[in-house]
Amino acid sequence: MANLQEQPSIFLSIPLELRLEVYKHLLVLQPVITAKNNNNNNKTTADKQQQSQLYPSILSTCKQIHTEALPILYSQNSFLAHPSTLASSPCLTPLHQPLSPSSSVGGVVSLIRRWRIRVRLDSAPPPWPASAIATAFSGADELVVQVWRAMFMSPASVDVLRRFEGVRGIRTVRIVGSICGFEGYVKWLEGTMKQQQEPEPSGDVIQEEEQQRKVLLCDEEEVPTTAATAKKQIMVGGYRCADELERKRLTGWVC
C-alpha cells in the first residue's frame, strides 16, 4: 500500500499545457447558445447550467492541481457583480451562491477578469459611488453592463450609467439591453471605459470632455445655446435636443 501511495500521478506527468486544457474543460462555463425555431420563429435557449457543469472538486485533489487550476476558474469565467456590494460578493451565475466578502480581501476575487452587472434605469440609482465602480472594474478584461427597465420605453435616466465614466482600461466593453434613446452616449461611454488610465488631465481637456458628454446627453440646462443650435427643440428618449444634428448624434446616427 505504501508503494502505491508513493507512485507519482499520471495526470501530473503530462505537459502543463495539456493539464491547463483539462482544467478549462472542467472549470469554465460555456456561453449560452440561443437557437431560432424555424417553425414558429420562437427562440429556444439551451440551458447551459444543465448541459455544461462545473467540476470544482478537482481543486481539492492536491496542492499542485489547486495552484494550477484555481486561476482558470476565476479568470476565465464571467462573474455577476453583486447588486449592492459590486465586487465584494460576486457570483458565477444567479443560480450559484455569491462568494463571501472575505474572499475579496487578498483572495480569489482579485483573480476575476470578466464581469457582468445589471443596472436599472427607471428607478432610484443603486448605492454605488462612482469611485467604488472605478475601483471594482478598472483594468478588467471584459465588462458587460446589462441595462433594463421595468416597462418598455418607460421614462429613464442615465444617471446610473454616468457613474461608470471613471472606469478605465477595460479590454472589451459592452452596454446592452434597453438603451433606446441614448445610443450615442452609450457608444461614447464604451470608448471612454476602454481608454487607459492617464495622468490627471488639464482643465481645458476636462472641459472639452464634459462638453462632449453633455452634447451626447442633450442636457438642455447645461449645453450652451448658440445661433447654430437654437433652431428648435426636439425630444428624444426623454432628453431635449437642440437641433437635427444633435438628435442624430443622440440616437447613434452620428458619432
N, C-alpha and C positions, 0 to 999 in steps of 0.2 A: 504493500500500500504506500509506503514511504517513497519508493521509487516512482510510482505513478504520479504522486503529487509533485515530485521534483522535475518531471518532464516539462519542457518548455511548451507554451501554447502554439499550436499550429497556426492559428489566426495571426498571432503577433510575429510570426516568422515571414509572412508575406510582406511585400513592399508597402511602405506607408501610403503611397498614392492609392493603392487598391483598398487599403483599410479605410481611407477617407471616403472613397466612393460607397463602401458598405455603410458607413455612418450616415451619409446623406440619404441613402435609401431607407434607413431605419428611423431617422430623426427629423426629416424635412417634409412638411406637408406639401402636397402638390396643389397648384391653383385650381379653383373651382371651374369646372367646364360647363358651359351653358349651350345646349343644343336646341335647334329650332325644329318643331314638328311640322313637316310639310303638309300634313292633312288639315290641321285646324289653325296653323300659324301660332300655336301656343308654344312658349318656351319651357323646356323641361331642364332642370338643373340636377346634375349628378351630385349627390351629397357626398363630398369627399371625406366627411367625417366618418362615414360608414365604409367607403371604399379605400381610403388611404389613412391608415392609422399610424400613430407613433409608437415606438418601442423603446421608451426611455430606460427600461430595465437594463439595457446593455451598459448604461453608465455605472452600474453597481458591480460589474463583472470584476474589474480590478482597477488599481490606481492609474495604470498607464492608459487603459482604454478611456477612463473617465477624463483624463487630461487631454487626450486627443479628440474626443467626441463632443465634449461639453461646448466648446466654441461653435461647433457646427449647429447644434440645436438652437442656440440663441442668436447667432449672427446671420443665419440663412433662412430663418422663418420670419414672417411678418407678424408683429405683435400689436394688439389693440390697446391703445392708451386708455387709462382709467378715466371715467367721465369727471372725476373730481380731483384726483391726485396726479393725473398725467402719467409721467414715467415711474412714479413710485410703486404702483401696483398694477402693472400691465398683465394682460392675459393673452394666451396664444389665439384662442377663438372665444366667442361668447359662451361656448359650452364648457370651457375649461375654467378652473378656479384661478383667480388672479394670484400673481406672485406676492409674497408677503413684503411689507415695506422694508423689512430688514435686509431683503435681498438687494436693495438698491444702494446700500452703503458698502462700497468696495466689493460688490458681489456680482451676480450674473447679469443684472440689468445693464451694467456698463458694457456688456458684450452685444447687446441688441443693436442692430444696424438698420432694421427695416421697421417702420412704424405706420400704423393706421389710426386715425382718430375721426370720430363722428361729431359734427357740430350742427346745432340747430339755429336757424336764422330768425325764426318768428317767435322767440321767447327771450326772457332776460338772459344777458350774457352769462356764461359759466364763470365760476370764481377762479379764473386763471389770469394772473397778471402777465403782461407781455414779457417781462423778464424771465418768468418761470417757463414760458413756452420756448423762448430762445435758448435757455439752458437745457431744456429737455430734448430738443430735436436738432439743434445746430450740429452740422458735421455728419449727419446720418447718411447712409447710402440711399435710402428711399423714404419718402413721406407721402402718404395718401390721405388727403383731407376729404372726407365724405360729408357733403353739405345736404341738409334736408330741411323740409318744412312739414308742419302738421297737415296742411292742405295745399294742393297745387295752386301756385301763384298767390298764396296768401301774403299780406304785407310783410316785408322782411327788411332787416338791416344787416349791413356788412360789418358792423362794429366788432363782432367776434372774429371775423377774418382779419381785420386790421391789427389784431393782437399778434398775428403771425408775421408782421412786417419786419420784426427784428431777427427772424430765423435766417441763418446764413450757412453756406457750404453744403447744401443738400445735392447729392448727385442726380437723383430723379425725384421730381415733384409732380404730383397730380392732384388737382382740386376738381372733384367730380360731384355729380348729383344735381341738386336744384339751384343752378347758378344762372338761370334765365333772367336777363335784365342787367347783368353786370359782368358779362363775359370779358369785356376789355380790362376791367380791374383784375379779374382772376388771372388773365394772361400775364399782366404786369406783375402780380404778386408771385406767380410761379417763377418768373425770371428773377425777381428780387431774391427769393429764397435760395436760388442756385448760385448766387454770387458768393465769392469767398469773403471772409471777414477781412476788412481793410482798416487801416488807421483811421482815427476819427476825422471825418470829412470837414472841410471848411464851411463857413456859414453860407457862402454862395451855393455850394453843392447841395447842402441841406435844403436851402430854399427852393432850388430847382427841382429836386426830387419831390418835395412836398407839393409844389405846384403841379407836377405831372400826376401825382396821385389824386389831387383834388379835381383835376380835369377829368380823370377816369371815373371818379365818383360823381362828377357833376354836382358838387355841393354848391347850392345857389347862394348861400350866405358867405362862403369863403372865396369862391372863384371870382376874381375881378371882372367887372363888366366893361367891355370896350366897345367901340363903334362896330367892330367886326363881329362881336359876339352878342350884341344886343338886338339882333333881328327879331327873334321870337323865342318863347319858352316852350319846350316840348317835354312832356312827362314820359320817361322810360323806366320801367321797373321800379317805380316809386321814387325816382330821382329826377330832378329838373335839369334839362339840358339847354344850353344857350342857343345852339344852332344845329343845323343838319350834320355838320362835321362831327360835333361832339356826340350827337345821337349815334352816328355810325361807329365812332370810337368806343362808346359805351357798350354797344351790342356786339363788338368784336369784328366789325367790318373794316375798321381802320386801325392799324396798330400804332 
